[in-house]
Amino acid sequence: MKPSTLNIASPLCPVPLRDYPQVILAHGGGGKLSAELIEHIFAPAFANEHVTLLSDSTPLCLPSQRIAVSTDSFVVQPLFFPGGSIGDLAVNGTVNDLAMSGARPMYLTAGFILEEGFEMEQLIRIAKDMGRAARDAGVAIIAGDTKVVERGHGDGCYINTSGIGVLPAERKIAVDQAKPGDAVILSGSVGDHGVAIMSVREGLDFESPILSDCASLADLVQKMLDTSTNIRAMRDPTRGGVAMSLNEIAAASRCGIELDDECIPIKEPVRSACEFLGLDPLLVANEGKLIAIVAKSDADQVLNTMRAHPLGCDAAIVGHVVEDDNQLVVSRTAVGTKRIVSIPVGEQLPRIC
Amino acid sequence: MKPSTLNIASPLCPVPLRDYPQVILAHGGGGKLSAELIEHIFAPAFANEHVTLLSDSTPLCLPSQRIAVSTDSFVVQPLFFPGGSIGDLAVNGTVNDLAMSGARPMYLTAGFILEEGFEMEQLIRIAKDMGRAARDAGVAIIAGDTKVVERGHGDGCYINTSGIGVLPAERKIAVDQAKPGDAVILSGSVGDHGVAIMSVREGLDFESPILSDCASLADLVQKMLDTSTNIRAMRDPTRGGVAMSLNEIAAASRCGIELDDECIPIKEPVRSACEFLGLDPLLVANEGKLIAIVAKSDADQVLNTMRAHPLGCDAAIVGHVVEDDNQLVVSRTAVGTKRIVSIPVGEQLPRIC
């Protein structure tokens, strides 16, 4: 990296870290260099009233005693991809997990495991992405930790985020709450994130670029909750895709789900890419989409609310919950045949998030 | 690994994971195999009323709106060492960070980054260690996540734990609260953890084995808080050791600290090992010790309480806080000379926690 590069990042890094264009082991040692990372990179990027990143723990006062807690580690490769970075993912992934329980996401922690030799410029970009994503999602990153492992023992940068959201006392949105007759609503097109990652890894060049859908769903969910008190369950279909999320809901709620294949929104370049790569779009990870199980009575109203939101403009009712002792997820194709949408054993695409 | 090995672990693993004696990429894919890890390893090991590890997030009801939050990633090598494992460390490290703010630690999350090929038997041991350490510390592991990276891109097992503790409304224990005249109390001997790790890495054989001091300080802290309302600051001297913790307190509180070298408890084998390895014991990491800054009036009372506790039986007043615009930590040696105890730039021993 050229010494001048870090000058460009000077709003984030008032004292350029020129002496260390790359991460060294001592940056994870808890000493002076660890403190410099915090002072010059993380604190400015995450700036908020709570940030006391030099303390062992951060005191907070919550607006409620009822909370939701979530944790997620991110090991995506490559770290930067069309439509986002590991920084965006690390924030939005945990924010979305909280939002799916009906919680209002409020606070995140961030734990970094860096590889010796990781470019400082990339760390600054990632920290900036996290700060921006957190502000966009309305959450504060309030505690952090950095460890550094020897060259060859990591993969540049792994990030864990854990999150706290507040839950209204009466709210019970969970995967075991689906009931026969409920509508299955999908907030938008499937497969964008997984195909965006895959296209970079495989060096594929599509006519129109495929971007990750990585985004915070917290605001969309809030508007849905304001519209209806009959949202039974929500899931963001990340690893394992829509297939995994629907199978989990079916199994937990002891019912079946019938999908209408033609109603599932999918962008044409994503469909083509999936055919080319031999992927089932229903198994591909998404990072800015949700599935909502909504009482039939409220389904149209919730759908309209979703369509009025930038992240839900392609929302569609894609199926419904049925009685089924076998708890199967079944998709009806255009020609009227049915196929079972089964759970993936592992994942089609490793390290997608 | 012999197929029979996992049978031995059968209370933890009712359906032996014989087919997978090692972790494969699909265990991190969010599909069936991820669910099996949870069902057969993590859920039984972490068993508690809250554990709903298949959900995106876990709902909780806290006894207070005032909380402390902490996060820490663990990359220690080797994963198993005299006196503990990465599992014990991952629980106790975050529990102790919460306790140092005067919080009562309650809940932990656990995020695993595993390397393809990691022995399943080792993962089971680590999960069991975490479960036992959590029960000992009085905390529940309530959410988890597992990612798997390709062979050669990790180092067996990295763990992030994030924690939530509850804080009484009136409690204000923080590194900036030290005042001239306060006593500096150390809960026991220094350097045990760092030297235990180092002795394994270097293949050193001491006459008496040196064990890590890894332990939860939550109970000791609770008893100290019951004894005195004049505990100003606490720190567990992990990375960077006692030197780092005291310098942080001095800087944050804008005062100096004078230590009496002879009063600092250190076990003879640890002292010898430090001399042999060229380490300063004040810079070596501890994982079950604390430094408390206590008003002079209450120091003897707090010391007596600590000495009555198994984790504080070697506690000693090792110095006191002084006025000093330069915010130096100074140690007085046996022969009356003084030396400045400065902050380490990085760390003497990488990957100690």
Contacts between the chains, C-beta under 8 A, distances in Angstrom:
chain1	res1	chain2	res2	distance
A	24	B	346	7.3
A	25	B	346	6.4
A	25	B	347	7.7
A	25	B	350	4.7
A	26	B	345	6.0
A	26	B	346	2.1
A	26	B	347	6.4
A	27	B	346	7.4
A	28	B	347	7.7
A	28	B	350	7.2
A	29	B	239	5.9
A	29	B	240	6.8
A	29	B	344	6.7
A	29	B	345	7.9
A	29	B	346	3.9
A	29	B	347	2.8
A	29	B	350	6.7
A	30	B	238	6.9
A	30	B	239	2.8
A	30	B	240	4.2
A	30	B	244	6.1
A	30	B	344	7.9
A	30	B	347	6.2
A	31	B	239	7.5
A	31	B	240	5.1
A	31	B	244	6.3
A	31	B	343	5.8
A	31	B	344	4.0
A	31	B	345	5.4
A	31	B	346	5.3
A	31	B	347	5.9
A	32	B	343	5.5
A	32	B	344	7.2
A	32	B	345	4.9
A	32	B	346	7.6
A	33	B	345	6.1
A	33	B	346	5.5
A	34	B	239	7.7
A	34	B	346	8.0
A	54	B	175	7.8
A	54	B	248	6.8
A	54	B	252	7.8
A	55	B	101	7.2
A	55	B	174	7.0
A	55	B	175	6.6
A	56	B	70	6.2
A	56	B	96	7.7
A	56	B	97	3.9
A	56	B	98	7.7
A	56	B	100	4.6
A	56	B	101	6.5
A	56	B	235	6.8
A	56	B	236	7.1
A	57	B	68	4.3
A	57	B	69	6.1
A	57	B	70	3.7
A	57	B	97	5.0
A	57	B	98	5.2
A	57	B	100	6.9
A	57	B	101	4.7
A	57	B	103	6.6
A	57	B	163	7.7
A	57	B	165	7.2
A	58	B	68	6.6
A	58	B	69	5.1
A	58	B	70	7.2
A	59	B	66	7.0
A	59	B	67	7.3
A	59	B	68	5.2
A	59	B	101	6.3
A	59	B	103	7.8
A	59	B	167	5.9
A	60	B	66	7.4
A	60	B	67	5.4
A	60	B	68	7.4
A	60	B	69	6.1
A	61	B	65	5.7
A	61	B	66	5.2
A	61	B	67	7.8
A	62	B	62	7.4
A	62	B	65	4.6
A	62	B	66	7.7
A	62	B	67	6.3
A	63	B	65	7.2
A	64	B	65	6.9
A	65	B	61	5.7
A	65	B	62	4.6
A	65	B	63	7.1
A	65	B	64	6.9
A	65	B	65	5.6
A	66	B	59	7.0
A	66	B	60	7.4
A	66	B	61	5.2
A	66	B	62	7.7
A	67	B	59	7.3
A	67	B	60	5.4
A	67	B	61	7.8
A	67	B	62	6.3
A	68	B	57	4.3
A	68	B	58	6.6
A	68	B	59	5.2
A	68	B	60	7.4
A	69	B	57	6.1
A	69	B	58	5.2
A	69	B	60	6.1
A	69	B	107	6.6
A	69	B	109	6.3
A	69	B	142	6.2
A	69	B	143	5.4
A	69	B	164	7.0
A	70	B	56	6.2
A	70	B	57	3.8
A	70	B	58	7.2
A	70	B	109	7.4
A	70	B	143	5.8
A	71	B	109	3.6
A	71	B	110	7.0
A	71	B	111	4.9
A	71	B	143	5.1
A	71	B	144	6.7
A	71	B	145	5.2
A	71	B	160	7.3
A	71	B	162	6.1
A	72	B	111	6.8
A	72	B	145	4.9
A	73	B	111	4.2
A	73	B	112	7.2
A	73	B	113	5.4
A	73	B	145	5.5
A	73	B	146	8.0
A	73	B	147	4.9
A	73	B	160	6.3
A	74	B	147	7.6
A	75	B	113	6.1
A	75	B	147	4.7
A	75	B	149	5.3
A	96	B	56	7.8
A	97	B	56	3.9
A	97	B	57	5.0
A	98	B	56	7.7
A	98	B	57	5.2
A	100	B	56	4.6
A	100	B	57	6.9
A	101	B	55	7.2
A	101	B	56	6.5
A	101	B	57	4.7
A	101	B	59	6.3
A	103	B	57	6.6
A	103	B	59	7.8
A	107	B	69	6.6
A	109	B	69	6.3
A	109	B	70	7.4
A	109	B	71	3.6
A	109	B	162	4.9
A	110	B	71	7.0
A	111	B	71	4.9
A	111	B	72	6.8
A	111	B	73	4.2
A	111	B	111	7.7
A	111	B	160	4.5
A	111	B	162	7.3
A	112	B	73	7.2
A	113	B	73	5.4
A	113	B	75	6.1
A	113	B	113	7.1
A	113	B	158	5.7
A	142	B	69	6.2
A	143	B	69	5.4
A	143	B	70	5.8
A	143	B	71	5.1
A	143	B	162	7.8
A	144	B	71	6.7
A	145	B	71	5.2
A	145	B	72	4.9
A	145	B	73	5.5
A	145	B	160	7.9
A	146	B	73	8.0
A	147	B	73	4.9
A	147	B	74	7.6
A	147	B	75	4.7
A	147	B	158	8.0
A	147	B	351	7.6
A	148	B	350	7.4
A	149	B	75	5.3
A	149	B	155	6.2
A	149	B	158	8.0
A	149	B	351	6.6
A	150	B	350	7.3
A	150	B	351	7.7
A	152	B	152	7.5
A	153	B	154	7.1
A	153	B	155	4.5
A	154	B	153	7.2
A	154	B	154	6.9
A	154	B	155	7.5
A	155	B	149	6.2
A	155	B	153	4.5
A	155	B	154	7.5
A	158	B	113	5.7
A	158	B	147	8.0
A	158	B	149	8.0
A	158	B	158	7.1
A	160	B	71	7.3
A	160	B	73	6.4
A	160	B	111	4.4
A	160	B	145	7.8
A	160	B	160	3.7
A	160	B	162	7.5
A	162	B	71	6.1
A	162	B	109	4.9
A	162	B	111	7.3
A	162	B	143	7.7
A	162	B	160	7.5
A	162	B	162	3.5
A	163	B	57	7.6
A	164	B	69	7.0
A	164	B	164	7.1
A	165	B	57	7.2
A	167	B	59	5.9
A	174	B	55	7.0
A	175	B	54	7.8
A	175	B	55	6.6
A	235	B	56	6.8
A	236	B	56	7.1
A	238	B	30	6.9
A	239	B	29	5.9
A	239	B	30	2.8
A	239	B	31	7.5
A	239	B	34	7.7
A	240	B	29	6.8
A	240	B	30	4.1
A	240	B	31	5.1
A	244	B	30	6.0
A	244	B	31	6.3
A	248	B	54	6.8
A	252	B	54	7.8
A	343	B	31	5.8
A	343	B	32	5.5
A	344	B	29	6.7
A	344	B	30	7.9
A	344	B	31	4.0
A	344	B	32	7.2
A	345	B	26	6.0
A	345	B	29	7.9
A	345	B	31	5.4
A	345	B	32	4.9
A	345	B	33	6.1
A	346	B	24	7.3
A	346	B	25	6.4
A	346	B	26	2.1
A	346	B	27	7.4
A	346	B	29	4.0
A	346	B	31	5.3
A	346	B	32	7.6
A	346	B	33	5.5
A	347	B	25	7.7
A	347	B	26	6.4
A	347	B	28	7.6
A	347	B	29	2.8
A	347	B	30	6.1
A	347	B	31	5.9
A	350	B	25	4.7
A	350	B	28	7.2
A	350	B	29	6.7
A	350	B	148	7.4
A	350	B	150	7.3
A	351	B	147	7.6
A	351	B	149	6.6
A	351	B	150	7.7
